[in-house]
């Protein structure tokens, strides 16, 4: 989730040093009462197969439980229409693009000059920064680390939408954001949708991947990006759709790119990411142009809308953590689907 634009990490043309490593995040067994597998999918697969064989021999059927708790989604009959015969990877890209267009095709440029400016929006830039007078600010039941906001310091001439403004503050934007929250069983009011404590960037990605057909064996939903990043990092799923790759690297359409933010903006070790505790933002990659050194990625709650980030790559031609200090990219969730 990106609630505001930041440029506080650049001084004299150089990135500030990343922070020293903090306390290693809790393991799954410390966070959940039920046993959570710590082995990789390769180790778990023979065990799962053996269990399945025993169930078949016993002539009974069992309901598979997800490897970590999942909220019950609210009723949702929406079925996005994608190209017949599209692969799961292609469906992810198509659905993310459809949602971006439904929100008005807002575009944000993440330049090599450390800028993060709205270059197109269906709405005019607000003249007055909205106040926080709304009383309806209750946080979601389980909270989200992604609610931390970065400061807006991109300077004059860089269009941005402060909290409480932009498409999410319109009746249509509220309705669309509420759909995403439903995937994790939450029903925020329109007043809550505009609040940092109800950051909806992670539930946007969760909604898109569920609508693309990914099940509990491939991807688990979450209110915070760090939840499914840690899932992929620790290899807890039996048929994971993603694995983690550090940057610098060049993403592909259907990959998910992630950056830490807020208090942990400059961590440099993927092992430091805590489950549900490290504030992050992630986007779905929809287009890559290596010749132009440009990556296009769609994310929720970017400048208070579903926006397309046009990310200018550095001299290496790869996504890295230093070219733009607004989003110091840390990792790619590589899509292992067709």
ROTI-260923 format. One line per 10 residues: number of its first residue (from 1); their letters; for each residue x, y, z of C-alpha. Coordinates in steps of 0.5 Angstrom, whole numbers, plus 2048, in hexadecimal, padded with zeros to 3 digits. Layout:
<atoms>
NUM	a	X/Y/Z; ...
</atoms>
This chain:
<atoms>
1	xxxxxxxxxx	800/800/800; 802/807/7FE; 7FF/80C/802; 803/812/800; 80A/814/7FD; 811/813/800; 818/816/7FE; 81B/816/805; 820/811/804; 824/815/7FE
11	xxxxxxxxxx	82A/81A/800; 82F/81D/7FC; 82D/818/7F6; 82F/812/7FA; 82A/80D/7FE; 82B/80D/805; 82E/806/808; 829/801/80A; 827/800/811; 82B/7FA/815
21	xxxxxxxxxx	827/7F4/815; 822/7F3/81B; 81F/7ED/81F; 81E/7E7/81A; 816/7E7/819; 812/7E2/81D; 811/7DB/81A; 80B/7D8/818; 80A/7D4/81E; 80B/7DA/823
31	xxxxxxxxxx	806/7DE/81F; 800/7D8/81F; 7FE/7D3/824; 7FD/7CD/81F; 803/7CA/81C; 806/7CE/815; 80A/7CA/811; 811/7CD/810; 814/7C8/80B; 815/7CA/804
41	xxxxxxxxxx	80F/7C8/7FF; 814/7C2/7FC; 815/7BF/803; 80D/7C0/805; 80B/7BD/7FE; 80C/7B6/800; 809/7B6/806; 803/7B9/803; 802/7B4/7FE; 803/7AE/803
51	xxxxxxxxxx	7FD/7B2/807; 7F9/7B2/801; 7FA/7AB/800; 7F8/7A9/807; 7F2/7AD/806; 7F0/7A9/7FF; 7F1/7A2/802; 7ED/7A4/808; 7E7/7A5/803; 7E6/7AC/806
61	xxxxxxxxxx	7E7/7B4/804; 7EA/7B9/808; 7EA/7C1/807; 7F0/7C4/806; 7F2/7CA/80B; 7F6/7CF/809; 7FD/7CF/80C; 7FC/7D6/810; 7F5/7D9/812; 7F1/7DC/80D
71	xxxxxxxxxx	7EB/7E0/80E; 7E4/7DE/80B; 7E3/7E3/805; 7DD/7E7/804; 7D8/7E5/7FF; 7DA/7E7/7F8; 7D7/7E4/7F2; 7DC/7E9/7ED; 7DF/7E5/7E8; 7E4/7E9/7E4
81	xxxxxxxxxx	7E4/7E7/7DC; 7EB/7E5/7D9; 7ED/7E3/7D3; 7EB/7DC/7D1; 7F1/7D7/7D2; 7F5/7DC/7D6; 7FA/7D9/7DB; 7FA/7DB/7E2; 800/7E0/7E1; 7FC/7E3/7DC
91	xxxxxxxxxx	7F5/7E3/7E0; 7F9/7E7/7E5; 7FC/7EC/7E1; 7F5/7ED/7DD; 7F1/7EE/7E4; 7F6/7F3/7E7; 7F5/7F7/7E0; 7EE/7F6/7E0; 7EE/7F9/7E7; 7F2/7FF/7E5
101	xxxxxxxxxx	7EE/801/7E0; 7E8/801/7E4; 7EB/805/7E9; 7EC/80A/7E3; 7F3/808/7E1; 7F7/80D/7E6; 7FF/80C/7E4; 805/80E/7E9; 80C/80F/7E6; 811/80C/7EB
111	xxxxxxxxxx	817/810/7E8; 81F/80F/7E8; 81F/816/7EB; 81B/813/7F2; 815/816/7F0; 80E/813/7F0; 809/817/7ED; 802/816/7EA; 802/817/7E3; 7FB/815/7E1
121	xxxxxxxxxx	7F5/815/7E5; 7ED/815/7E4; 7ED/81A/7EA; 7F0/821/7EA; 7F5/822/7F0; 7F2/824/7F6; 7F3/82C/7F8; 7F3/82B/800; 7F6/825/804; 7F0/821/807
131	xxxxxxxxxx	7F0/821/80E; 7EF/81B/813; 7E8/81D/816; 7E4/817/814; 7E3/813/81B; 7E2/80C/817; 7E9/80A/817; 7E9/803/81B; 7EE/7FF/819; 7ED/7F8/816
141	xxxxxxxxxx	7ED/7F2/81B; 7F4/7EF/81A; 7F7/7F6/817; 7FC/7F7/812; 803/7F9/812; 802/7FC/80B; 7FE/802/80F; 805/806/810; 805/80C/80B; 80B/80F/808
151	xxxxxxxxxx	80C/817/808; 80A/81B/802; 811/81E/800; 811/81E/7F9; 811/825/7F8; 80D/82A/7F4; 80A/828/7ED; 809/821/7EF; 802/81F/7EF; 800/81B/7F5
161	xxxxxxxxxx	7F9/819/7F8; 7FA/81A/800; 7F6/815/805; 7EE/816/804; 7EF/818/7FD; 7EF/815/7F6; 7EB/80F/7F3; 7EA/80B/7FA; 7E6/811/7FD; 7E1/811/7F7
171	xxxxxxxxxx	7DB/80D/7F8; 7DD/808/7F2; 7E4/808/7F5; 7E2/806/7FC; 7DD/800/7F9; 7E3/7FD/7F5; 7E8/7FD/7FB; 7E3/7FA/7FF; 7E2/7F4/7FA; 7EA/7F3/7FC
181	xxxxxxxxxx	7E9/7F3/803; 7E3/7EE/803; 7E9/7E9/801; 7EB/7E9/808; 7E4/7E9/80B; 7E4/7F1/80C; 7DF/7F6/80B; 7E2/7FD/80C; 7DE/803/80B; 7DF/808/806
191	xxxxxxxxxx	7E2/80D/80C; 7E7/807/80E; 7E9/805/807; 7ED/80C/806; 7F0/80B/80D; 7F8/809/80D; 7F5/803/812; 7F1/800/80D; 7F7/800/807; 7F4/7FC/802
201	xxxxxxxxxx	7FA/7FA/7FD; 7FB/7F3/800; 7F4/7F1/800; 7F4/7F4/7F8; 7F9/7EF/7F7; 7F6/7E9/7FB; 7EF/7EB/7F7; 7F2/7EB/7F0; 7F6/7E4/7F1; 7F0/7E1/7F4
211	xxxxxxxxxx	7EC/7E3/7EE; 7F1/7E1/7E9; 7F0/7DA/7EC; 7F6/7D9/7F1; 7F3/7D4/7F7; 7F6/7D3/7FE; 7FB/7CE/7FC; 7FE/7D4/7F7; 7FD/7DA/7FB; 7FA/7DD/802
221	xxxxxxxxxx	7F7/7E3/802; 7F9/7E8/807; 7F8/7F0/80A; 7FF/7F1/80A; 804/7F0/804; 809/7ED/809; 804/7E7/80A; 805/7E4/803; 80C/7E6/802; 80E/7E2/808
231	xxxxxxxxxx	80A/7DC/806; 80E/7DC/7FF; 814/7DD/803; 813/7D8/808; 810/7D3/803; 80A/7D1/807; 805/7CF/801; 805/7C9/7FE; 804/7CC/7F7; 807/7D3/7F7
241	xxxxxxxxxx	805/7D7/7F2; 80B/7DC/7F3; 812/7DB/7F6; 817/7E1/7F8; 81C/7E4/7F4; 821/7EA/7F7; 822/7F0/7F3; 825/7F2/7EE; 822/7EE/7E9; 81D/7EF/7E3
251	xxxxxxxxxx	816/7ED/7E5; 811/7EA/7E0; 809/7EB/7DF; 805/7E8/7E5; 80B/7E9/7EA; 80A/7ED/7F0; 80F/7F2/7F2; 810/7F4/7F9; 813/7FA/7FD; 813/7FB/805
261	xxxxxxxxxx	811/802/807; 810/806/80D; 814/804/813; 817/7FE/80F; 818/802/809; 820/800/808; 820/7F9/80B; 825/7F5/806; 824/7EE/808; 81E/7EA/806
271	xxxxxxxxxx	81F/7E6/80C; 81D/7EC/810; 816/7EC/80E; 811/7EB/813; 80A/7E7/812; 805/7ED/812; 809/7F2/816; 80E/7F5/810; 80B/7FA/80D; 80B/7F9/805
281	xxxxxxxxxx	808/7FB/7FE; 808/7F6/7F9; 805/7F7/7F1; 803/7F2/7EC; 808/7F2/7E6; 804/7F3/7DF; 809/7F5/7DA; 811/7F5/7D9; 815/7F9/7D4; 81C/7F7/7D5
291	xxxxxxxxxx	81E/7FC/7CF; 81B/802/7D2; 81D/800/7D9; 816/800/7DB; 811/7FC/7E0; 80A/7FD/7E0; 806/7FA/7E7; 7FF/7FB/7EA; 7FE/7FC/7F1; 7F8/7FE/7F6
301	xxxxxxxxxx	7F8/804/7FA; 7FE/807/7F6; 7FC/80F/7F6; 7F5/80D/7F9; 7F3/809/7F3; 7F5/802/7EF; 7FB/805/7EB; 800/803/7E6; 807/805/7E8; 80C/806/7E2
311	xxxxxxxxxx	812/804/7E6; 819/807/7E2; 81E/802/7E3; 825/804/7E5; 82C/803/7E0; 82C/7FB/7E2; 825/7FB/7DE; 822/7F7/7E4; 81E/7F8/7EA; 822/7FA/7F0
321	xxxxxxxxxx	821/7FE/7F7; 825/804/7F5; 823/807/7EF; 81D/80A/7F2; 81D/80C/7FA; 815/80C/7FA; 815/805/7F9; 81B/801/7FB; 819/7FA/7F7; 81C/7F5/7FB
331	xxxxxxxx	819/7EE/7F8; 815/7EB/7F2; 810/7E6/7F4; 811/7E2/7EE; 80B/7DF/7EA; 80C/7D7/7E9; 805/7D6/7E6; 805/7D6/7DE
</atoms>
